[in-house]
Amino acid sequence: MKKCFPSLRKGEVVVRVIEYSLCGSPERYRLLTTLLDPEEAPAQELAALYHERWEVELVFDELKVHLKTMAARSEAKPRTRSFKSAMAGY
């Protein structure tokens, strides 16, 4: 990277800023990336992939919340059968 940016100091990172908005939304977003070549990584493609990634992250977050809630409920329920009696039928 130093060859392309000779003034770059140790610890500095060169980024490309992609500014965009989603269809139907007045909100503007800025995406910073180290993928500097617009032909290799087109802005529109990066913006779409970024939002797809966050949709997945939100699903994982929801799953974690629901799984924690289910675990808490499970621990709160009184156990009516012991492990030994549950396994007796096998």
C-alpha positions as CSV (number, residue, x, y, z in Angstrom):
1,M,0.0,0.0,0.0
2,K,2.9,2.3,0.7
3,K,3.8,2.3,-3.0
4,C,0.4,3.7,-3.9
5,F,0.3,6.1,-1.0
6,P,3.8,7.2,-0.2
7,S,2.7,9.7,2.4
8,L,0.9,7.0,4.4
9,R,2.2,6.8,8.0
10,K,2.4,3.7,10.2
11,G,-1.1,2.8,11.6
12,E,-3.0,4.8,8.9
13,V,-5.4,3.1,6.6
14,V,-6.7,4.3,3.2
15,V,-10.4,3.9,2.8
16,R,-12.9,4.5,0.1
17,V,-16.1,6.3,1.2
18,I,-19.3,5.3,-0.6
19,E,-22.3,7.5,0.1
20,Y,-25.8,6.1,-0.8
21,S,-29.4,6.0,0.1
22,L,-31.9,3.2,0.0
23,C,-34.9,3.3,-2.3
24,G,-37.8,5.2,-0.7
25,S,-35.7,6.5,2.2
26,P,-34.5,10.1,2.5
27,E,-31.7,8.8,4.9
28,R,-28.1,8.9,3.6
29,Y,-25.5,6.3,4.5
30,R,-21.8,6.3,4.3
31,L,-19.9,3.0,3.9
32,L,-16.2,2.9,4.5
33,T,-14.2,0.2,2.8
34,T,-10.6,-0.8,2.1
35,L,-11.7,-2.2,-1.3
36,L,-10.4,0.8,-3.2
37,D,-10.9,-0.4,-6.9
38,P,-14.4,0.6,-8.0
39,E,-14.2,-1.8,-11.0
40,E,-13.4,-4.7,-8.7
41,A,-15.9,-3.7,-6.1
42,P,-18.7,-1.4,-7.5
43,A,-20.3,1.0,-5.0
44,Q,-23.8,-0.2,-5.7
45,E,-22.9,-3.8,-5.1
46,L,-21.0,-3.0,-1.9
47,A,-24.0,-1.0,-0.6
48,A,-26.4,-3.8,-1.3
49,L,-24.2,-6.5,0.2
50,Y,-23.7,-4.4,3.3
51,H,-27.4,-4.1,3.9
52,E,-28.0,-7.8,3.3
53,R,-25.3,-8.5,5.9
54,W,-27.0,-6.4,8.4
55,E,-30.3,-8.1,7.8
56,V,-28.6,-11.4,8.7
57,E,-27.0,-9.8,11.8
58,L,-30.4,-8.6,12.9
59,V,-31.9,-12.1,12.5
60,F,-29.0,-13.5,14.6
61,D,-29.6,-10.9,17.2
62,E,-33.3,-11.7,17.4
63,L,-32.5,-15.4,17.7
64,K,-30.2,-14.8,20.6
65,V,-32.8,-12.7,22.4
66,H,-35.5,-15.4,21.9
67,L,-33.2,-18.3,22.8
68,K,-32.2,-16.5,26.0
69,T,-35.9,-15.9,26.8
70,M,-36.7,-19.6,26.1
71,A,-33.8,-20.7,28.3
72,A,-35.0,-18.5,31.1
73,R,-38.5,-19.8,30.9
74,S,-37.2,-23.4,30.8
75,E,-35.2,-22.8,33.9
76,A,-38.2,-21.2,35.7
77,K,-40.5,-24.2,35.0
78,P,-40.7,-26.8,37.8
79,R,-39.3,-30.1,36.8
80,T,-42.0,-32.7,37.2
81,R,-39.9,-35.8,36.3
82,S,-36.4,-36.6,37.2
83,F,-33.9,-37.6,34.5
84,K,-33.9,-41.1,35.8
85,S,-37.6,-41.5,35.5
86,A,-37.6,-39.9,32.0
87,M,-35.0,-42.3,30.8
88,A,-36.8,-45.3,32.3
89,G,-38.9,-45.7,29.2
90,Y,-35.9,-46.2,26.9
